[in-house]
Amino acid sequence: MQDNTGLNSEGDVNFSKSRENLINSLDDKSKDFLEADEAIFMRQSMSTPCMDVIVNAKGCYVYDMAGKKYLDFHGNSLHQVGYKNSYVIDAVINQMKELPFIPRRYTADVAIRAANALVNKTTSKDYKVLFTPSGTAAVGIALKIARKATGRHKVISMWESFHGAGLDAISVGGEYAFKKDMGPLMTGCIKAIPYNGYRNLIGSESRDDVSKFCLNYIEYIIKNEGDIGAILLEPVRATDTHIPPKSYFKKLREICDENEILLIFDEIPTAIGRSGEFYVHQIFDVEPDIIVLGKGLGGGIIPQAAVLTKTKYDKAGDISLGHYTHEKPAVGCAAICATIDFIDENKLIDNCRKISEYVKEKAKELYNVYDCIGDIRILGLLITFEFVKSRNSKVKYEELAEKILYKSLELGLSFKVSSGNCITWHPPLIVTKSEIDKAFSIFDRAIKCSLTTYTNLN
């Protein structure tokens, strides 16, 4: 039996009875494919065993082999423009026909256009760009840039954070599921208290108290540790949507400036419009020194990531920061350009804001009905429902969250479970009110059914 102790904080538990029951409910053909998958792919927490076999993904939906349709509010946080977006697909196909690959030491129009498109979406437009093939690689590049620019190798990051699965990324990450049995990691990585760590640490829900406590601790580390070159964090924690106030980021920016520390924002799962702004930090009226992007950057088709760095830190001409085979990826750049164009031409960020307000209304109705919903946190289409035994007790209700997940999947709604008791939705920017209505209808039914089940058991 695989030991999964402590591995349910980042995602859902894959070896539970509920997962087993779901798999057993599938048709024989689907089960055969799942067995074939398990026979050839390595096992890993939160990815295996797979729970179904899909044959199509389009818009907001995925379709399984038996013909079942799931409204997908999980999407690995990469389907901002929807699955199988024809605009992005056409751009990718045309690029493959025209120029599929740009060898290193050469450039091309599409690469320059993609880089400019990302910089032009920033507030200051004072950034330079590097492309990487994955988000975890982009985090590694950001750390290298900070070391080169400051001459200091230490970095402050947050407990509970996630920055990718590479050895350097898990060194700065704060999730046990990625570090277990890995032995020594990268040196110079110091953990601070994340904004969302306040409940157990200071027993207060005052946003000002939380900010002050966490920032004071960061300043304490800087004063007593020395040689800090960078502070790395997710401006909004993607998996459970914790949203610090503007004052937190204003003070954090001041701390970095006073100590000549680079501020790195990992916006891999949250940027590209899903927060209600193109970049998440634009919500908070602050600019980081380095922005790390990925996931939806490739339009849900091409694996693509990028690092944007303030122009003044372009100081690494004497070393190879990335030196990737796909350093200026022609097809990836075409996908970037098409994704941004599609978002702009279809006013998807406006749609995100409008739908977000509608979600807040629907969520409030649900909150008023169920005492087991301890908190609801929403920023754009980053949405989290936190489940507790009761609102007064605030004790995590992990069993209920898992039960709701599998009942929702049975009814045709997919989403993420994180931190054990948090249910998180990341709908694409193309989502409609009718699809939100459908999601809430399924969710309401799943909560009601799951609560009834536990009441009967007890």
ZIKA-V664058 format. One record per residue. NEAR is the number of other C-alpha atoms within 10 Angstrom. Layout:
NEAR
NEAR
//
This chain:
4
6
8
13
9
12
20
21
20
24
20
26
21
20
16
10
10
16
19
13
12
15
17
13
11
16
12
11
11
20
17
13
15
18
12
11
16
14
10
8
10
10
13
11
18
17
13
16
20
16
18
17
19
16
10
14
18
14
19
24
18
22
19
15
16
15
11
12
18
21
23
28
24
19
25
14
24
27
29
33
30
24
22
17
20
14
15
26
19
14
18
26
14
14
19
14
9
11
12
16
17
18
14
13
7
8
14
14
10
22
22
13
15
24
22
16
16
24
18
13
14
17
14
10
13
14
23
18
20
18
27
28
20
17
28
24
24
29
31
22
21
28
24
16
23
26
19
18
17
17
12
16
17
21
25
23
26
24
20
20
22
24
28
21
16
15
17
20
22
22
24
29
25
21
21
17
20
21
16
10
8
9
6
9
14
12
12
17
20
17
21
22
18
23
24
21
17
19
12
8
11
13
11
12
11
11
16
13
13
24
23
16
16
22
20
13
14
21
16
12
16
19
12
8
12
11
17
26
27
28
25
26
23
24
22
24
22
24
27
26
24
22
19
19
15
15
15
19
20
14
14
21
18
12
17
20
12
9
16
13
24
28
24
27
23
31
24
29
25
34
27
29
26
29
26
26
20
19
22
27
25
16
15
16
12
15
21
21
23
27
28
27
29
29
27
31
30
27
31
24
20
20
19
26
26
26
27
24
24
18
14
11
17
14
12
13
7
6
9
9
15
16
10
14
13
18
20
26
25
25
27
29
28
28
31
29
24
24
25
23
15
17
20
13
9
13
13
22
23
17
21
27
20
16
22
23
16
14
20
17
12
15
20
11
11
17
16
9
11
16
15
24
23
22
15
21
16
21
23
26
30
27
26
25
23
24
26
23
17
15
14
10
10
16
14
19
19
23
15
20
26
24
20
24
24
20
22
25
20
16
19
20
25
24
22
23
28
23
18
23
26
31
26
26
26
28
30
27
29
20
20
16
14
9
14
19
14
15
21
17
15
20
21
17
16
23
22
13
16
22
17
12
13
12
9
8
7
6
//
